[in-house]
Amino acid sequence: MSGGGRAPGWYPDPWDTPGERYFDGVAWARTTRPVGGYESAAGPESPAAAPYVPATPVPVPDAAPTPSPAPSEAPASAPPPGWHPDPWGVAALRYWDGHEWTGHISGAPTGPMVQAPTVRVAEERTASRWAKIGLAWAGPALGAGAIALAFWVHWVADHWDELTREGGSTNQSGNSTAAVVIQLAFVVAIVGAVLFLLWFYRSANTAAQTGLRARRAPGLATASFFIPVLNLWWPYQSTLDLLPERHPARALVRRWWLLWIGCLIGVVGVCFSATMSAVAMAIVTAVTVMLALTAAMTARTVVSEITDAHDQLLAGV
């Protein structure tokens, strides 16, 4: 660990001992002493009559560094395991284990990065407010869209012969209202989804900067909502990664995702039930509407829980 131009003297030991260690102007000596007392051992680096210099705060790692691994254990271009300047600016130092940055940090950031954690959380909280507004509208929009879709599919099923007969035609005025509602619901749902994903991307970045381990980078985690088949479980995993392990809100994330998958299945069920009896259509549509409203309300709570968790993680930085 470099002294960064520090004057020779006694300073709080950066390697997590309760005493002080002497810095000779170039490197840290092996000599230590109790705080404000005499050195515990003399050595080649020990200045026997060195005057006491008032201690100045330095980042204190929360664990001693480990020896560098053999060249075969890490790429030659990778830094050796130990404390290094935090690449995200959350703290002064972050521990690199030889393979990846860990969640162990030490010291407050300096210079223009001092306010960075506060700024990040403030930006995420602003995005979360917009996301919750979007979800508050998207839930009812999805419910209204499911009802309109049921009537539209039912109308198409009733007039299938006229629509498919060569040269045939039918008056579609009875179906225009349902078509308009479906289009409006689609627009509102898209706006709500965009606001939610903007918050999700900011939240994934904040989670990475707090040291939470993630299975995917923020960009890929956000894009996974649009990847066919993979979007059945990747977004769920990425949302879990926004929270620390064993956080109680993880159960809420699981409930939200099951409700969302159930809502998607319900939309498909509406299309099939509308071609059958009116009773089946009414039951499936009602269940789908309830799933859409409950999923949206649960998603709002998930957004709040994750944002609060990130606020707490960075509160002490």
Summary of the structure (lengths in Angstrom):
residues: 317
radius of gyration: 29.7
end to end distance: 21.0
largest distance: 107.5
contacts: 939
relative contact order: 0.10
helix: 55%
strand: 9%
